[in-house]
Amino acid sequence: MPHTNGIVIHTDAIIGENCNIGHQVTIGIGGRGRKRGVPIVGDRVFIGPGAKLFGSFLIGSDAAIGANAVVTKDIPANAVALGIPARVVNFEGSKDYVVI
């Protein structure tokens, strides 16, 4: 967490190793019925500033979530997701954003 200002993470959220979480990110509970829950974030995921992740879904390892994106559904491994609602735009992943 290079800039920890305003980051909110639900206590039940699962976040993998070596992730980069930008400022003003929220990872919270959402959904209804069986779809209610919190996200599971894989390893080496980049989450851009201002992104919001709500609900029970998986963000695959090495994915990148763009700034201010709103994610409510699965994002595959190595995907880059942008927008509101977030959609996959390519499969270049987080390799240039998460340096271990």
TORTI-64409 format. One record per residue (C-alpha): z, x, y; residue in three letters. Coordinates in steps of 0.02 Angstrom, whole numbers, padded with zeros to 5 digits, always signed. Layout:
<rs>
ZXYALA;...
</rs>
This chain:
<rs>
+00000+00000+00000MET;-00062+00107+00143PRO;-00011-00021+00275HIS;+00132-00131+00216THR;+00135-00251+00364ASN;+00134-00433+00311GLY;+00102-00413+00124ILE;+00166-00561+00022VAL;+00168-00550-00168ILE;+00239-00689-00278HIS;+00374-00624-00394THR;+00278-00680-00549ASP;+00114-00596-00501ALA;+00057-00454-00613ILE;-00025-00304-00530ILE;-00099-00159-00627GLY;-00086+00026-00593GLU;-00160+00121-00445ASN;-00211-00032-00343CYS;-00242-00023-00156ASN;-00174-00177-00064ILE;-00217-00193+00120GLY;-00108-00266+00257HIS;-00089-00455+00278GLN;-00132-00487+00094VAL;-00054-00636+00005THR;-00047-00648-00184ILE;+00032-00817-00220GLY;+00052-00969-00328ILE;-00079-01106-00327GLY;-00172-01234-00431GLY;-00121-01392-00521ARG;-00069-01433-00698GLY;-00125-01302-00826ARG;-00215-01205-00689LYS;-00055-01181-00588ARG;+00007-01003-00581GLY;-00014-00832-00502VAL;-00151-00701-00515PRO;-00158-00556-00637ILE;-00234-00403-00555VAL;-00305-00264-00663GLY;-00296-00076-00635ASP;-00377+00017-00489ARG;-00416-00143-00393VAL;-00449-00133-00205PHE;-00388-00285-00108ILE;-00449-00279+00072GLY;-00345-00324+00226PRO;-00311-00509+00249GLY;-00369-00561+00075ALA;-00284-00713-00003LYS;-00267-00736-00191LEU;-00198-00903-00253PHE;-00188-00976-00428GLY;-00193-00928-00610SER;-00341-00811-00636PHE;-00385-00631-00679LEU;-00457-00496-00568ILE;-00532-00367-00685GLY;-00497-00182-00673SER;-00597-00079-00547ASP;-00644-00234-00445ALA;-00649-00237-00256ALA;-00598-00388-00151ILE;-00666-00386+00027GLY;-00567-00409+00186ALA;-00514-00590+00219ASN;-00587-00652+00054ALA;-00504-00804-00025VAL;-00499-00787-00214VAL;-00458-00937-00326THR;-00557-00895-00484LYS;-00583-00750-00605ASP;-00669-00594-00538ILE;-00746-00485-00674PRO;-00710-00300-00696ALA;-00810-00186-00579ASN;-00862-00332-00469ALA;-00861-00336-00279VAL;-00810-00507-00212ALA;-00826-00565-00031LEU;-00810-00724+00070GLY;-00723-00891+00077ILE;-00721-00941-00062PRO;-00746-00768-00137ALA;-00905-00739-00235ARG;-00968-00587-00329VAL;-01102-00494-00230VAL;-01126-00341-00341ASN;-01048-00235-00478PHE;-01016-00072-00385GLU;-00827-00099-00402GLY;-00686-00005-00319SER;-00736+00172-00368LYS;-00760+00230-00187ASP;-00605+00138-00121TYR;-00469+00184-00246VAL;-00451+00370-00264VAL;-00322+00429-00389ILE;
</rs>
